[in-house]
């Protein structure tokens, strides 16, 4: 017997495959963390990146304690 959850997952996977086949790519969500990383990389390259020393010190102390 297939549970409702299992059947729902199967339907979802079939829809993803259909989208992949029709568009040639699988649907993907935008990763905000990656966007933030790219922004920081650009700021470092340009020399505009400022380190938040207070937050950095708190993180280091949190690891030491």
mmCIF file as Biopython writes it, N, C-alpha, C and O atoms, coordinates in Angstrom:
data_model
#
loop_
_atom_site.group_PDB
_atom_site.id
_atom_site.type_symbol
_atom_site.label_atom_id
_atom_site.label_alt_id
_atom_site.label_comp_id
_atom_site.label_asym_id
_atom_site.label_entity_id
_atom_site.label_seq_id
_atom_site.pdbx_PDB_ins_code
_atom_site.Cartn_x
_atom_site.Cartn_y
_atom_site.Cartn_z
_atom_site.occupancy
_atom_site.B_iso_or_equiv
_atom_site.auth_seq_id
_atom_site.auth_asym_id
_atom_site.pdbx_PDB_model_num
ATOM 1   N N  . UNK A ? 1  ? 0.845  -1.181 0.000   1.0 0.0 1  A 1 
ATOM 2   C CA . UNK A ? 1  ? 0.000  0.000  0.000   1.0 0.0 1  A 1 
ATOM 3   C C  . UNK A ? 1  ? 0.889  1.243  0.000   1.0 0.0 1  A 1 
ATOM 4   O O  . UNK A ? 1  ? 1.833  1.330  0.785   1.0 0.0 1  A 1 
ATOM 5   N N  . UNK A ? 2  ? 0.604  2.166  -0.841  1.0 0.0 2  A 1 
ATOM 6   C CA . UNK A ? 2  ? 1.376  3.407  -0.938  1.0 0.0 2  A 1 
ATOM 7   C C  . UNK A ? 2  ? 0.720  4.453  -0.052  1.0 0.0 2  A 1 
ATOM 8   O O  . UNK A ? 2  ? -0.484 4.697  -0.133  1.0 0.0 2  A 1 
ATOM 9   N N  . UNK A ? 3  ? 1.528  5.057  0.784   1.0 0.0 3  A 1 
ATOM 10  C CA . UNK A ? 3  ? 0.987  6.100  1.649   1.0 0.0 3  A 1 
ATOM 11  C C  . UNK A ? 3  ? 0.755  7.373  0.846   1.0 0.0 3  A 1 
ATOM 12  O O  . UNK A ? 3  ? 1.274  7.533  -0.259  1.0 0.0 3  A 1 
ATOM 13  N N  . UNK A ? 4  ? -0.031 8.269  1.420   1.0 0.0 4  A 1 
ATOM 14  C CA . UNK A ? 4  ? -0.299 9.546  0.752   1.0 0.0 4  A 1 
ATOM 15  C C  . UNK A ? 4  ? 0.983  10.340 0.566   1.0 0.0 4  A 1 
ATOM 16  O O  . UNK A ? 4  ? 1.166  11.000 -0.457  1.0 0.0 4  A 1 
ATOM 17  N N  . UNK A ? 5  ? 1.884  10.277 1.565   1.0 0.0 5  A 1 
ATOM 18  C CA . UNK A ? 5  ? 3.152  11.007 1.471   1.0 0.0 5  A 1 
ATOM 19  C C  . UNK A ? 5  ? 3.991  10.441 0.340   1.0 0.0 5  A 1 
ATOM 20  O O  . UNK A ? 5  ? 4.549  11.189 -0.463  1.0 0.0 5  A 1 
ATOM 21  N N  . UNK A ? 6  ? 4.079  9.111  0.277   1.0 0.0 6  A 1 
ATOM 22  C CA . UNK A ? 6  ? 4.854  8.469  -0.787  1.0 0.0 6  A 1 
ATOM 23  C C  . UNK A ? 6  ? 4.295  8.799  -2.162  1.0 0.0 6  A 1 
ATOM 24  O O  . UNK A ? 6  ? 5.045  9.088  -3.095  1.0 0.0 6  A 1 
ATOM 25  N N  . UNK A ? 7  ? 2.987  8.756  -2.277  1.0 0.0 7  A 1 
ATOM 26  C CA . UNK A ? 7  ? 2.348  9.074  -3.554  1.0 0.0 7  A 1 
ATOM 27  C C  . UNK A ? 7  ? 2.579  10.532 -3.922  1.0 0.0 7  A 1 
ATOM 28  O O  . UNK A ? 7  ? 2.803  10.853 -5.089  1.0 0.0 7  A 1 
ATOM 29  N N  . UNK A ? 8  ? 2.525  11.419 -2.924  1.0 0.0 8  A 1 
ATOM 30  C CA . UNK A ? 8  ? 2.776  12.833 -3.183  1.0 0.0 8  A 1 
ATOM 31  C C  . UNK A ? 8  ? 4.187  13.078 -3.652  1.0 0.0 8  A 1 
ATOM 32  O O  . UNK A ? 8  ? 4.420  13.870 -4.565  1.0 0.0 8  A 1 
ATOM 33  N N  . UNK A ? 9  ? 5.141  12.392 -3.021  1.0 0.0 9  A 1 
ATOM 34  C CA . UNK A ? 9  ? 6.536  12.531 -3.420  1.0 0.0 9  A 1 
ATOM 35  C C  . UNK A ? 9  ? 6.754  12.031 -4.837  1.0 0.0 9  A 1 
ATOM 36  O O  . UNK A ? 9  ? 7.497  12.638 -5.608  1.0 0.0 9  A 1 
ATOM 37  N N  . UNK A ? 10 ? 6.108  10.928 -5.178  1.0 0.0 10 A 1 
ATOM 38  C CA . UNK A ? 10 ? 6.235  10.378 -6.525  1.0 0.0 10 A 1 
ATOM 39  C C  . UNK A ? 10 ? 5.691  11.360 -7.555  1.0 0.0 10 A 1 
ATOM 40  O O  . UNK A ? 10 ? 6.309  11.582 -8.596  1.0 0.0 10 A 1 
ATOM 41  N N  . UNK A ? 11 ? 4.550  11.938 -7.264  1.0 0.0 11 A 1 
ATOM 42  C CA . UNK A ? 11 ? 3.953  12.916 -8.187  1.0 0.0 11 A 1 
ATOM 43  C C  . UNK A ? 11 ? 4.866  14.122 -8.353  1.0 0.0 11 A 1 
ATOM 44  O O  . UNK A ? 11 ? 5.021  14.638 -9.460  1.0 0.0 11 A 1 
ATOM 45  N N  . UNK A ? 12 ? 5.469  14.573 -7.259  1.0 0.0 12 A 1 
ATOM 46  C CA . UNK A ? 12 ? 6.375  15.715 -7.316  1.0 0.0 12 A 1 
ATOM 47  C C  . UNK A ? 12 ? 7.597  15.390 -8.167  1.0 0.0 12 A 1 
ATOM 48  O O  . UNK A ? 12 ? 8.008  16.195 -9.002  1.0 0.0 12 A 1 
ATOM 49  N N  . UNK A ? 13 ? 8.180  14.204 -7.954  1.0 0.0 13 A 1 
ATOM 50  C CA . UNK A ? 13 ? 9.360  13.811 -8.725  1.0 0.0 13 A 1 
ATOM 51  C C  . UNK A ? 13 ? 9.031  13.663 -10.205 1.0 0.0 13 A 1 
ATOM 52  O O  . UNK A ? 13 ? 9.840  14.013 -11.064 1.0 0.0 13 A 1 
ATOM 53  N N  . UNK A ? 14 ? 7.847  13.146 -10.499 1.0 0.0 14 A 1 
ATOM 54  C CA . UNK A ? 14 ? 7.440  13.023 -11.896 1.0 0.0 14 A 1 
ATOM 55  C C  . UNK A ? 14 ? 7.294  14.401 -12.540 1.0 0.0 14 A 1 
ATOM 56  O O  . UNK A ? 14 ? 7.659  14.584 -13.701 1.0 0.0 14 A 1 
ATOM 57  N N  . UNK A ? 15 ? 6.769  15.358 -11.799 1.0 0.0 15 A 1 
ATOM 58  C CA . UNK A ? 15 ? 6.625  16.723 -12.323 1.0 0.0 15 A 1 
ATOM 59  C C  . UNK A ? 15 ? 7.995  17.344 -12.574 1.0 0.0 15 A 1 
ATOM 60  O O  . UNK A ? 15 ? 8.199  18.019 -13.583 1.0 0.0 15 A 1 
ATOM 61  N N  . UNK A ? 16 ? 8.945  17.112 -11.643 1.0 0.0 16 A 1 
ATOM 62  C CA . UNK A ? 16 ? 10.299 17.635 -11.844 1.0 0.0 16 A 1 
ATOM 63  C C  . UNK A ? 16 ? 10.928 17.048 -13.097 1.0 0.0 16 A 1 
ATOM 64  O O  . UNK A ? 16 ? 11.563 17.759 -13.876 1.0 0.0 16 A 1 
ATOM 65  N N  . UNK A ? 17 ? 10.747 15.740 -13.287 1.0 0.0 17 A 1 
ATOM 66  C CA . UNK A ? 17 ? 11.307 15.091 -14.472 1.0 0.0 17 A 1 
ATOM 67  C C  . UNK A ? 17 ? 10.672 15.648 -15.741 1.0 0.0 17 A 1 
ATOM 68  O O  . UNK A ? 17 ? 11.354 15.871 -16.741 1.0 0.0 17 A 1 
ATOM 69  N N  . UNK A ? 18 ? 9.357  15.871 -15.691 1.0 0.0 18 A 1 
ATOM 70  C CA . UNK A ? 18 ? 8.654  16.433 -16.849 1.0 0.0 18 A 1 
ATOM 71  C C  . UNK A ? 18 ? 9.206  17.818 -17.185 1.0 0.0 18 A 1 
ATOM 72  O O  . UNK A ? 18 ? 9.443  18.132 -18.352 1.0 0.0 18 A 1 
ATOM 73  N N  . UNK A ? 19 ? 9.409  18.650 -16.148 1.0 0.0 19 A 1 
ATOM 74  C CA . UNK A ? 19 ? 9.963  19.987 -16.355 1.0 0.0 19 A 1 
ATOM 75  C C  . UNK A ? 19 ? 11.373 19.903 -16.922 1.0 0.0 19 A 1 
ATOM 76  O O  . UNK A ? 19 ? 11.741 20.670 -17.812 1.0 0.0 19 A 1 
ATOM 77  N N  . UNK A ? 20 ? 12.155 18.973 -16.404 1.0 0.0 20 A 1 
ATOM 78  C CA . UNK A ? 20 ? 13.530 18.809 -16.873 1.0 0.0 20 A 1 
ATOM 79  C C  . UNK A ? 20 ? 13.545 18.402 -18.342 1.0 0.0 20 A 1 
ATOM 80  O O  . UNK A ? 20 ? 14.316 18.938 -19.138 1.0 0.0 20 A 1 
ATOM 81  N N  . UNK A ? 21 ? 12.685 17.451 -18.690 1.0 0.0 21 A 1 
ATOM 82  C CA . UNK A ? 21 ? 12.628 16.972 -20.067 1.0 0.0 21 A 1 
ATOM 83  C C  . UNK A ? 21 ? 12.153 18.056 -21.029 1.0 0.0 21 A 1 
ATOM 84  O O  . UNK A ? 21 ? 12.666 18.174 -22.142 1.0 0.0 21 A 1 
ATOM 85  N N  . UNK A ? 22 ? 11.169 18.849 -20.595 1.0 0.0 22 A 1 
ATOM 86  C CA . UNK A ? 22 ? 10.611 19.850 -21.502 1.0 0.0 22 A 1 
ATOM 87  C C  . UNK A ? 22 ? 11.500 21.078 -21.639 1.0 0.0 22 A 1 
ATOM 88  O O  . UNK A ? 22 ? 11.513 21.714 -22.693 1.0 0.0 22 A 1 
ATOM 89  N N  . UNK A ? 23 ? 12.240 21.419 -20.597 1.0 0.0 23 A 1 
ATOM 90  C CA . UNK A ? 23 ? 13.067 22.620 -20.633 1.0 0.0 23 A 1 
ATOM 91  C C  . UNK A ? 23 ? 14.554 22.314 -20.787 1.0 0.0 23 A 1 
ATOM 92  O O  . UNK A ? 23 ? 15.340 23.208 -21.101 1.0 0.0 23 A 1 
ATOM 93  N N  . UNK A ? 24 ? 14.940 21.068 -20.570 1.0 0.0 24 A 1 
ATOM 94  C CA . UNK A ? 24 ? 16.344 20.713 -20.674 1.0 0.0 24 A 1 
ATOM 95  C C  . UNK A ? 24 ? 17.121 20.950 -19.392 1.0 0.0 24 A 1 
ATOM 96  O O  . UNK A ? 24 ? 18.296 20.597 -19.295 1.0 0.0 24 A 1 
ATOM 97  N N  . UNK A ? 25 ? 16.466 21.548 -18.413 1.0 0.0 25 A 1 
ATOM 98  C CA . UNK A ? 25 ? 17.128 21.790 -17.131 1.0 0.0 25 A 1 
ATOM 99  C C  . UNK A ? 25 ? 16.143 21.529 -16.000 1.0 0.0 25 A 1 
ATOM 100 O O  . UNK A ? 25 ? 14.928 21.615 -16.183 1.0 0.0 25 A 1 
ATOM 101 N N  . UNK A ? 26 ? 16.680 21.213 -14.837 1.0 0.0 26 A 1 
ATOM 102 C CA . UNK A ? 26 ? 15.835 21.007 -13.668 1.0 0.0 26 A 1 
ATOM 103 C C  . UNK A ? 26 ? 15.576 22.346 -12.997 1.0 0.0 26 A 1 
ATOM 104 O O  . UNK A ? 26 ? 16.458 23.204 -12.994 1.0 0.0 26 A 1 
ATOM 105 N N  . UNK A ? 27 ? 14.404 22.549 -12.433 1.0 0.0 27 A 1 
ATOM 106 C CA . UNK A ? 27 ? 14.138 23.805 -11.733 1.0 0.0 27 A 1 
ATOM 107 C C  . UNK A ? 27 ? 15.024 23.915 -10.498 1.0 0.0 27 A 1 
ATOM 108 O O  . UNK A ? 27 ? 15.276 22.927 -9.809  1.0 0.0 27 A 1 
ATOM 109 N N  . UNK A ? 28 ? 15.486 25.117 -10.231 1.0 0.0 28 A 1 
ATOM 110 C CA . UNK A ? 28 ? 16.362 25.329 -9.077  1.0 0.0 28 A 1 
ATOM 111 C C  . UNK A ? 28 ? 15.943 26.602 -8.364  1.0 0.0 28 A 1 
ATOM 112 O O  . UNK A ? 28 ? 15.450 27.546 -8.981  1.0 0.0 28 A 1 
ATOM 113 N N  . UNK A ? 29 ? 16.147 26.610 -7.050  1.0 0.0 29 A 1 
ATOM 114 C CA . UNK A ? 29 ? 15.866 27.804 -6.264  1.0 0.0 29 A 1 
ATOM 115 C C  . UNK A ? 29 ? 17.143 28.617 -6.145  1.0 0.0 29 A 1 
ATOM 116 O O  . UNK A ? 29 ? 18.247 28.073 -6.127  1.0 0.0 29 A 1 
ATOM 117 N N  . UNK A ? 30 ? 16.973 29.913 -6.064  1.0 0.0 30 A 1 
ATOM 118 C CA . UNK A ? 30 ? 18.107 30.802 -5.898  1.0 0.0 30 A 1 
ATOM 119 C C  . UNK A ? 30 ? 18.671 30.653 -4.494  1.0 0.0 30 A 1 
ATOM 120 O O  . UNK A ? 30 ? 17.922 30.601 -3.518  1.0 0.0 30 A 1 
ATOM 121 N N  . UNK A ? 31 ? 19.974 30.584 -4.397  1.0 0.0 31 A 1 
ATOM 122 C CA . UNK A ? 31 ? 20.618 30.423 -3.101  1.0 0.0 31 A 1 
ATOM 123 C C  . UNK A ? 31 ? 21.118 31.783 -2.638  1.0 0.0 31 A 1 
ATOM 124 O O  . UNK A ? 31 ? 22.073 32.324 -3.194  1.0 0.0 31 A 1 
ATOM 125 N N  . UNK A ? 32 ? 20.462 32.335 -1.610  1.0 0.0 32 A 1 
ATOM 126 C CA . UNK A ? 32 ? 20.799 33.673 -1.134  1.0 0.0 32 A 1 
ATOM 127 C C  . UNK A ? 32 ? 22.184 33.726 -0.518  1.0 0.0 32 A 1 
ATOM 128 O O  . UNK A ? 32 ? 22.867 34.745 -0.610  1.0 0.0 32 A 1 
ATOM 129 N N  . UNK A ? 33 ? 22.607 32.625 0.114   1.0 0.0 33 A 1 
ATOM 130 C CA . UNK A ? 33 ? 23.942 32.592 0.723   1.0 0.0 33 A 1 
ATOM 131 C C  . UNK A ? 33 ? 25.007 32.716 -0.360  1.0 0.0 33 A 1 
ATOM 132 O O  . UNK A ? 33 ? 26.016 33.394 -0.167  1.0 0.0 33 A 1 
ATOM 133 N N  . UNK A ? 34 ? 24.786 32.064 -1.495  1.0 0.0 34 A 1 
ATOM 134 C CA . UNK A ? 34 ? 25.733 32.144 -2.591  1.0 0.0 34 A 1 
ATOM 135 C C  . UNK A ? 34 ? 25.795 33.562 -3.137  1.0 0.0 34 A 1 
ATOM 136 O O  . UNK A ? 34 ? 26.877 34.059 -3.447  1.0 0.0 34 A 1 
ATOM 137 N N  . UNK A ? 35 ? 24.645 34.218 -3.258  1.0 0.0 35 A 1 
ATOM 138 C CA . UNK A ? 35 ? 24.613 35.598 -3.725  1.0 0.0 35 A 1 
ATOM 139 C C  . UNK A ? 35 ? 25.404 36.500 -2.774  1.0 0.0 35 A 1 
ATOM 140 O O  . UNK A ? 35 ? 26.157 37.366 -3.220  1.0 0.0 35 A 1 
ATOM 141 N N  . UNK A ? 36 ? 25.233 36.299 -1.478  1.0 0.0 36 A 1 
ATOM 142 C CA . UNK A ? 36 ? 25.939 37.109 -0.493  1.0 0.0 36 A 1 
ATOM 143 C C  . UNK A ? 36 ? 27.449 36.875 -0.603  1.0 0.0 36 A 1 
ATOM 144 O O  . UNK A ? 36 ? 28.242 37.809 -0.482  1.0 0.0 36 A 1 
ATOM 145 N N  . UNK A ? 37 ? 27.831 35.628 -0.833  1.0 0.0 37 A 1 
ATOM 146 C CA . UNK A ? 37 ? 29.253 35.300 -1.000  1.0 0.0 37 A 1 
ATOM 147 C C  . UNK A ? 37 ? 29.835 36.018 -2.210  1.0 0.0 37 A 1 
ATOM 148 O O  . UNK A ? 37 ? 30.942 36.553 -2.149  1.0 0.0 37 A 1 
ATOM 149 N N  . UNK A ? 38 ? 29.091 36.027 -3.302  1.0 0.0 38 A 1 
ATOM 150 C CA . UNK A ? 38 ? 29.558 36.700 -4.512  1.0 0.0 38 A 1 
ATOM 151 C C  . UNK A ? 38 ? 29.707 38.203 -4.284  1.0 0.0 38 A 1 
ATOM 152 O O  . UNK A ? 38 ? 30.648 38.819 -4.784  1.0 0.0 38 A 1 
ATOM 153 N N  . UNK A ? 39 ? 28.785 38.787 -3.536  1.0 0.0 39 A 1 
ATOM 154 C CA . UNK A ? 39 ? 28.861 40.222 -3.227  1.0 0.0 39 A 1 
ATOM 155 C C  . UNK A ? 39 ? 30.115 40.513 -2.408  1.0 0.0 39 A 1 
ATOM 156 O O  . UNK A ? 39 ? 30.831 41.478 -2.674  1.0 0.0 39 A 1 
ATOM 157 N N  . UNK A ? 40 ? 30.372 39.669 -1.413  1.0 0.0 40 A 1 
ATOM 158 C CA . UNK A ? 40 ? 31.557 39.861 -0.563  1.0 0.0 40 A 1 
ATOM 159 C C  . UNK A ? 40 ? 32.832 39.689 -1.379  1.0 0.0 40 A 1 
ATOM 160 O O  . UNK A ? 40 ? 33.788 40.441 -1.188  1.0 0.0 40 A 1 
ATOM 161 N N  . UNK A ? 41 ? 32.865 38.710 -2.289  1.0 0.0 41 A 1 
ATOM 162 C CA . UNK A ? 41 ? 34.043 38.520 -3.151  1.0 0.0 41 A 1 
ATOM 163 C C  . UNK A ? 41 ? 34.336 39.779 -3.961  1.0 0.0 41 A 1 
ATOM 164 O O  . UNK A ? 41 ? 35.485 40.205 -4.069  1.0 0.0 41 A 1 
ATOM 165 N N  . UNK A ? 42 ? 33.288 40.367 -4.527  1.0 0.0 42 A 1 
ATOM 166 C CA . UNK A ? 42 ? 33.466 41.591 -5.315  1.0 0.0 42 A 1 
ATOM 167 C C  . UNK A ? 42 ? 33.967 42.738 -4.444  1.0 0.0 42 A 1 
ATOM 168 O O  . UNK A ? 42 ? 34.831 43.506 -4.867  1.0 0.0 42 A 1 
ATOM 169 N N  . UNK A ? 43 ? 33.423 42.862 -3.218  1.0 0.0 43 A 1 
ATOM 170 C CA . UNK A ? 43 ? 33.871 43.915 -2.318  1.0 0.0 43 A 1 
ATOM 171 C C  . UNK A ? 43 ? 35.347 43.726 -1.956  1.0 0.0 43 A 1 
ATOM 172 O O  . UNK A ? 43 ? 36.089 44.704 -1.868  1.0 0.0 43 A 1 
ATOM 173 N N  . UNK A ? 44 ? 35.773 42.490 -1.747  1.0 0.0 44 A 1 
ATOM 174 C CA . UNK A ? 44 ? 37.184 42.222 -1.432  1.0 0.0 44 A 1 
ATOM 175 C C  . UNK A ? 44 ? 38.067 42.606 -2.615  1.0 0.0 44 A 1 
ATOM 176 O O  . UNK A ? 44 ? 39.111 43.233 -2.437  1.0 0.0 44 A 1 
ATOM 177 N N  . UNK A ? 45 ? 37.644 42.226 -3.830  1.0 0.0 45 A 1 
ATOM 178 C CA . UNK A ? 45 ? 38.407 42.573 -5.032  1.0 0.0 45 A 1 
ATOM 179 C C  . UNK A ? 45 ? 38.558 44.084 -5.187  1.0 0.0 45 A 1 
ATOM 180 O O  . UNK A ? 45 ? 39.617 44.570 -5.582  1.0 0.0 45 A 1 
ATOM 181 N N  . UNK A ? 46 ? 37.491 44.826 -4.872  1.0 0.0 46 A 1 
ATOM 182 C CA . UNK A ? 46 ? 37.495 46.276 -5.026  1.0 0.0 46 A 1 
ATOM 183 C C  . UNK A ? 46 ? 38.132 47.003 -3.856  1.0 0.0 46 A 1 
ATOM 184 O O  . UNK A ? 46 ? 38.366 48.209 -3.923  1.0 0.0 46 A 1 
ATOM 185 N N  . UNK A ? 47 ? 38.412 46.275 -2.784  1.0 0.0 47 A 1 
ATOM 186 C CA . UNK A ? 47 ? 38.990 46.901 -1.597  1.0 0.0 47 A 1 
ATOM 187 C C  . UNK A ? 47 ? 37.963 47.616 -0.739  1.0 0.0 47 A 1 
ATOM 188 O O  . UNK A ? 47 ? 38.328 48.418 0.121   1.0 0.0 47 A 1 
ATOM 189 N N  . UNK A ? 48 ? 36.687 47.339 -0.959  1.0 0.0 48 A 1 
ATOM 190 C CA . UNK A ? 48 ? 35.611 47.998 -0.224  1.0 0.0 48 A 1 
ATOM 191 C C  . UNK A ? 48 ? 35.125 47.205 0.984   1.0 0.0 48 A 1 
ATOM 192 O O  . UNK A ? 48 ? 34.345 47.723 1.784   1.0 0.0 48 A 1 
ATOM 193 N N  . UNK A ? 49 ? 35.574 45.951 1.132   1.0 0.0 49 A 1 
ATOM 194 C CA . UNK A ? 49 ? 35.050 45.091 2.198   1.0 0.0 49 A 1 
ATOM 195 C C  . UNK A ? 49 ? 35.585 45.532 3.551   1.0 0.0 49 A 1 
ATOM 196 O O  . UNK A ? 49 ? 36.792 45.691 3.733   1.0 0.0 49 A 1 
ATOM 197 N N  . UNK A ? 50 ? 34.679 45.726 4.493   1.0 0.0 50 A 1 
ATOM 198 C CA . UNK A ? 50 ? 35.041 46.113 5.854   1.0 0.0 50 A 1 
ATOM 199 C C  . UNK A ? 50 ? 34.702 44.955 6.788   1.0 0.0 50 A 1 
ATOM 200 O O  . UNK A ? 50 ? 33.572 44.468 6.787   1.0 0.0 50 A 1 
ATOM 201 N N  . UNK A ? 51 ? 35.663 44.518 7.576   1.0 0.0 51 A 1 
ATOM 202 C CA . UNK A ? 51 ? 35.448 43.437 8.520   1.0 0.0 51 A 1 
ATOM 203 C C  . UNK A ? 51 ? 34.723 43.985 9.744   1.0 0.0 51 A 1 
ATOM 204 O O  . UNK A ? 51 ? 35.107 45.019 10.290  1.0 0.0 51 A 1 
ATOM 205 N N  . UNK A ? 52 ? 33.681 43.291 10.169  1.0 0.0 52 A 1 
ATOM 206 C CA . UNK A ? 52 ? 32.952 43.646 11.382  1.0 0.0 52 A 1 
ATOM 207 C C  . UNK A ? 52 ? 33.723 43.017 12.545  1.0 0.0 52 A 1 
ATOM 208 O O  . UNK A ? 52 ? 33.504 41.854 12.884  1.0 0.0 52 A 1 
ATOM 209 N N  . UNK A ? 53 ? 34.618 43.783 13.147  1.0 0.0 53 A 1 
ATOM 210 C CA . UNK A ? 53 ? 35.503 43.234 14.180  1.0 0.0 53 A 1 
ATOM 211 C C  . UNK A ? 53 ? 34.731 42.781 15.410  1.0 0.0 53 A 1 
ATOM 212 O O  . UNK A ? 53 ? 35.102 41.782 16.028  1.0 0.0 53 A 1 
ATOM 213 N N  . UNK A ? 54 ? 33.682 43.478 15.778  1.0 0.0 54 A 1 
ATOM 214 C CA . UNK A ? 54 ? 32.897 43.096 16.956  1.0 0.0 54 A 1 
ATOM 215 C C  . UNK A ? 54 ? 32.276 41.714 16.767  1.0 0.0 54 A 1 
ATOM 216 O O  . UNK A ? 54 ? 32.351 40.862 17.652  1.0 0.0 54 A 1 
ATOM 217 N N  . UNK A ? 55 ? 31.674 41.508 15.623  1.0 0.0 55 A 1 
ATOM 218 C CA . UNK A ? 55 ? 31.040 40.224 15.327  1.0 0.0 55 A 1 
ATOM 219 C C  . UNK A ? 55 ? 32.087 39.114 15.215  1.0 0.0 55 A 1 
ATOM 220 O O  . UNK A ? 55 ? 31.847 37.988 15.651  1.0 0.0 55 A 1 
ATOM 221 N N  . UNK A ? 56 ? 33.236 39.425 14.638  1.0 0.0 56 A 1 
ATOM 222 C CA . UNK A ? 56 ? 34.308 38.451 14.497  1.0 0.0 56 A 1 
ATOM 223 C C  . UNK A ? 56 ? 34.849 38.027 15.855  1.0 0.0 56 A 1 
ATOM 224 O O  . UNK A ? 56 ? 35.062 36.839 16.100  1.0 0.0 56 A 1 
ATOM 225 N N  . UNK A ? 57 ? 35.068 38.985 16.728  1.0 0.0 57 A 1 
ATOM 226 C CA . UNK A ? 57 ? 35.575 38.688 18.071  1.0 0.0 57 A 1 
ATOM 227 C C  . UNK A ? 57 ? 34.567 37.838 18.839  1.0 0.0 57 A 1 
ATOM 228 O O  . UNK A ? 57 ? 34.953 36.889 19.523  1.0 0.0 57 A 1 
ATOM 229 N N  . UNK A ? 58 ? 33.292 38.164 18.735  1.0 0.0 58 A 1 
ATOM 230 C CA . UNK A ? 58 ? 32.263 37.387 19.421  1.0 0.0 58 A 1 
ATOM 231 C C  . UNK A ? 58 ? 32.238 35.937 18.915  1.0 0.0 58 A 1 
ATOM 232 O O  . UNK A ? 58 ? 32.074 35.007 19.705  1.0 0.0 58 A 1 
ATOM 233 N N  . UNK A ? 59 ? 32.396 35.751 17.629  1.0 0.0 59 A 1 
ATOM 234 C CA . UNK A ? 59 ? 32.401 34.398 17.062  1.0 0.0 59 A 1 
ATOM 235 C C  . UNK A ? 59 ? 33.613 33.609 17.538  1.0 0.0 59 A 1 
ATOM 236 O O  . UNK A ? 59 ? 33.495 32.423 17.846  1.0 0.0 59 A 1 
ATOM 237 N N  . UNK A ? 60 ? 34.780 34.254 17.602  1.0 0.0 60 A 1 
ATOM 238 C CA . UNK A ? 60 ? 35.997 33.589 18.063  1.0 0.0 60 A 1 
ATOM 239 C C  . UNK A ? 60 ? 35.860 33.212 19.540  1.0 0.0 60 A 1 
ATOM 240 O O  . UNK A ? 60 ? 36.201 32.096 19.932  1.0 0.0 60 A 1 
ATOM 241 N N  . UNK A ? 61 ? 35.365 34.139 20.355  1.0 0.0 61 A 1 
ATOM 242 C CA . UNK A ? 61 ? 35.174 33.852 21.775  1.0 0.0 61 A 1 
ATOM 243 C C  . UNK A ? 61 ? 34.165 32.724 21.990  1.0 0.0 61 A 1 
ATOM 244 O O  . UNK A ? 61 ? 34.326 31.895 22.886  1.0 0.0 61 A 1 
ATOM 245 N N  . UNK A ? 62 ? 33.137 32.705 21.168  1.0 0.0 62 A 1 
ATOM 246 C CA . UNK A ? 62 ? 32.152 31.633 21.256  1.0 0.0 62 A 1 
ATOM 247 C C  . UNK A ? 62 ? 32.766 30.267 21.001  1.0 0.0 62 A 1 
ATOM 248 O O  . UNK A ? 62 ? 32.360 29.278 21.612  1.0 0.0 62 A 1 
ATOM 249 N N  . UNK A ? 63 ? 33.739 30.206 20.107  1.0 0.0 63 A 1 
ATOM 250 C CA . UNK A ? 63 ? 34.418 28.946 19.806  1.0 0.0 63 A 1 
ATOM 251 C C  . UNK A ? 63 ? 35.393 28.557 20.911  1.0 0.0 63 A 1 
ATOM 252 O O  . UNK A ? 63 ? 35.588 27.373 21.184  1.0 0.0 63 A 1 
ATOM 253 N N  . UNK A ? 64 ? 36.004 29.554 21.544  1.0 0.0 64 A 1 
ATOM 254 C CA . UNK A ? 64 ? 36.985 29.275 22.596  1.0 0.0 64 A 1 
ATOM 255 C C  . UNK A ? 64 ? 36.344 28.857 23.912  1.0 0.0 64 A 1 
ATOM 256 O O  . UNK A ? 64 ? 36.929 28.105 24.690  1.0 0.0 64 A 1 
ATOM 257 N N  . UNK A ? 65 ? 35.144 29.351 24.147  1.0 0.0 65 A 1 
ATOM 258 C CA . UNK A ? 65 ? 34.494 29.085 25.429  1.0 0.0 65 A 1 
ATOM 259 C C  . UNK A ? 65 ? 33.753 27.772 25.405  1.0 0.0 65 A 1 
ATOM 260 O O  . UNK A ? 65 ? 33.145 27.387 26.404  1.0 0.0 65 A 1 
#
